[in-house]
Amino acid sequence: MIASLSSICASAIGEWTVFPSSANYRRGEIFDNRIFLLSGNTLFSFDEQKLDDKRQYSRLTGLNGSRIFDIIVSELAQRLVIVYTDGNIDFIDTEGRVSNLPDYANKTVIGDRSIISISERDGKLYISTGFGFLIVNIAKEEFEDTLYYDISEYKDGTYGYRTSSVSEQRLAELNASAKANGVGSTSNGTLVYRDGVLLTANTEDYRSSVFNEHGILSVYDTYEDQWDIVRASEINHLFTDHTAWFQGVTSLVIDPRDNSHYYVGTFSLGIIEFNGTELGKYYNAFNNPGLNCIIPETYTTRIGGMTMNDDGYLWFMNTSVTRPLRCMTPSGNILSFPVNGYNVISNGFDRLVQARNDKYRFKWILGIRPWENCQGAIYYDGGTPEDPNDDESVSFTTLTDQDGNSYNPKYFNDIAEDKDGKMWLMTSSGPFVIDSQIDAYKNPGRVRRVKIPRNDGSNYADYLLANVDCSCVIVDANNQKWIGTTESGIYHLSADGLTQIDNFTSENSPLPSNNILALAYDDVSGTIYISCEGGCVSYLSDAVRGAQDYSGIKCYPNPVRPEYSGALHISGLKENSKVKICDINNRTIYSTISQGGSISWDLVSDSGERISAGVYFVYASSQSDKGSKVTKFLVIN
C-alpha cells in the first residue's frame, strides 16, 4: 500500500506552500488501489473506492520536479512514472518511495529535445522526443536505449497506442465531484493581496508562454484556505450587446475600503467590477463616454494598470488611446488626463503605481511595448484629483545613472516604492533606484545603480543584478526587497540592496520555474505570494508589520536546540523598536533597531562568536515612548 505523502502548508518561517491547480484533470491512472489525477502541474491521488484520503504531491513531499508533462503506470514494474517537461523522471513504488532518473534532463542534446508523448509496454517506458525515442527500463529505473526514428509515421507519437486506466467519462465525473481547491491557471501574470484576499489571473502577458487559459480569475480567501474561480465563459455573456470578446485580464485592484470589492482590467472589455465572485457593473466605451475604444466597430476597450486611493478614487490606464490616464471618482464619473510626452502604445501594456511614502504622491506610469522600447512617466495631480488645472507630468525613455551612463532597456517591467520613499524600477537591464521622487520629476530618467563592493582590495564594485531581466518587485515590512526575474528566480535583498539574503530558484526551492511573473505580500503574516510560469507558491518570511504594543512579543524557536542552525526570530515588536539581547549577567551581546515588527538574529554576538548555552533576555522598547517589554529564550548546546 502506498504510504501517505501529505500536503505541507506553511506554518513556520522559511516554509513553503505549493498551491494546486484546479484546471480540469487531464490524466488519470489507477495504481495500487488509488486514483492518480493530473491537474495542470499538480498531482493528486484518492482512494479508488471512496474518493477520500486526498493527497497532493509536490517537491515538498519528495518529488524532484514541478512541471509535470504526463504520468503513466506500469503494472509489470509496479511503478507510477512521472515525466516532467524538462525530461526529468520520477518513479513511485507501492511503498510510496520516490526515486529519480535525471539523466535526460541533465544531458546536453543537439536537436529538438522536447517531449511529445509517453507510452508503456512490457515494463518499458517509451518517451517520444523531437529526434526519436528514449526507452527506459522501469523496474531497473534506467535508460536502456535510444532510437533515432522519423516519428511522423507514428500517429500518436508513441510505440503502440496510449491508453489510460481512467476513462474520459470517469475523468469528467471526477472533475464534477472531486475538483481540486486551487488556483485556476498555471500561468498568472498578476497578483494582488489585501486583508486576507489574494487575487490572481492568467493575464495577457508577453512574459509568459502559457496562453491556453485566458481570463481565468482566481480569488483566494487566505483565512479559510478556499479558492474560487471565475472563468472567461462566465464573463462573456455580459457583453452580448456588442462584438468585442474577452481576451484576457491585464490588471487587478482591491478596494482599500472593502476587500470583497475589486476591479478587473481587461485587454478588450474595459473594467469589470466584482463583489466577491459576483459580477457587478462593467465600464467600457459601449456604455460609458469616459472611456475610449481602439476598434470602434467592436467597442474594444483596453485597460492597462490600475491603482485605487484610500478615498475611493480608481486610477487606471485606458491603453492605446490619447489621454490614457483616467480616474473614476467615487460618484462613478470617469475623467481623462493628458500625460506630456507619453506616446500611445499600440498593443502594449501599462503599469500604474501611486507613491504613498512621498508627500507628492506621484503616479508612476510604465508603458511596455512587447516589440519596441519602453517609456515611463510621472504624473502629479496637485492633490486635487478632480481638478486638472493644477496637474503636471513628465515622461522619459532613457535612464542615466550616477556615473553618467545611459541605458535604454527594452522593457520597464515593474516599479515599487520602499519605506523611505525611494522607487525601485525593474527593467530588462536590471534594477535601478530613484532616491528622490521630486528630483526625478525635475530630471526625468535620472537613476542610481546599486554598487556591490568586491571587497578584494581593488576598490572596484559591481552593479546589482547587472543586465538581469527583473520582472517584478515588492518591499516588505523590514524594507527589504524581493526581486523576481525571468530566468534566475527570486532575489531577497537587504533594504539597501547591498546584501543578498537569499536567491530562490527552481533548483533549490519549490518554485515551478525561474520565470517569476508576479509577487504579492501579506505584511501581517509575512507571507510572500509568488506566481511563476508553471504555478503559484508562497513563502513564509519573518517580515511583518509593526505591532500596536508588545503584548504579542515572542521568540522562535524557543528553546534553541543543538541541531538548529538557523536564525532566531523575534516578532511582535513595534515599528522601529530598539531591541537589546542580554545574557544572564545582563551584559548586552547584541542590539539592533527593527524596521517592521520583527527581527532575525544569527545567534552570533557582537564579538563574532556563536552564543553559548543559557538563558537570554530580550528587551524591546519604543523610540516614541518609554514603554518596554522583556521576554526570554533558552539556548541548549
VENKATA-V504411 format. One record per backbone hydrogen bond with DSSP energy under -1.0 kcal/mol. NH is the residue of the N-H (numbers start at 1). CO is the residue of the C=O. Records with the same first field share a line. If there is no record, write none. Layout:
NH=CO  CO
This chain:
14=540
15=12
17=538
19=536
22=183
26=38
29=36
31=34
34=31
35=46
36=29
37=44
38=27
39=42
42=39
44=37
45=55
46=35
47=52
48=33
51=47
55=45
57=43
61=58
63=58
69=83
70=83
72=81
74=79
78=74
79=74
80=92
81=72
82=90
83=70
84=88
85=67
87=84
89=101
90=82
91=99
92=80
93=97
96=93
99=91
101=89
106=102
116=128
117=128
119=126
121=124
124=121
125=136
126=119
127=134
128=117
129=132
130=114
133=147
134=127
135=145
136=125
137=142
138=123
141=137
142=137
144=135
145=135
147=133
149=147
151=149
153=150
154=151
157=154
166=28
171=167
172=168
173=169
174=170
175=171
176=172
177=173
178=174
182=180
183=20
190=201
192=199
194=197
197=194
198=220
199=192
200=218
201=190
202=216
203=201
204=249
205=203
208=205
215=202
216=213
217=230
218=200
219=228
220=198
221=226
222=196
225=221
226=221
228=219
230=217
234=231
235=232
236=232
238=235
239=236
242=239
244=298
250=265
251=265
253=263
255=261
258=255
261=258
262=274
263=253
264=272
265=251
266=270
267=248
270=301
271=283
272=264
273=281
274=262
275=278
276=260
278=275
280=273
283=271
288=284
291=288
294=300
298=295
299=295
300=295
301=268
303=266
304=317
307=315
309=313
312=309
314=328
315=307
316=326
317=305
318=324
319=317
325=337
326=316
327=335
328=314
329=333
332=329
335=327
337=325
342=339
349=368
351=366
353=364
355=362
361=358
363=379
364=353
365=377
366=351
367=375
368=349
372=369
375=367
376=396
377=365
378=394
379=363
380=392
384=381
387=384
391=388
392=380
394=378
396=376
399=407
400=445
401=405
404=401
407=399
413=426
414=426
416=424
418=422
421=418
423=434
424=416
425=432
426=414
427=430
428=411
430=427
432=425
433=448
434=423
440=436
441=437
442=438
443=439
446=443
447=400
448=433
452=462
454=460
462=452
464=450
466=463
467=429
468=465
470=427  468
471=484
472=484
474=482
476=480
479=476
481=493
482=474
483=491
484=472
485=489
486=469
489=514
490=504
491=483
492=502
493=481
494=499
497=494
501=492
502=492
504=490
516=485  514
517=531
518=531
520=529
522=527
526=522
528=539
529=520
530=537
531=518
532=535
533=515
534=186  532
535=532
537=530
538=17
539=528
540=15
541=526
545=523
547=573
553=550
554=571
556=569
560=634
564=561
568=601
569=556
570=599
571=554
573=597
577=574
578=621
579=592
580=619
581=590
582=617
583=587
586=583
589=581
590=581
592=579
594=577
597=544
599=570
601=568
605=609
606=589
608=605
611=603
614=635
616=633
617=582
618=631
619=580
620=629
621=578
622=627
629=620
631=618
633=616
635=614
636=560
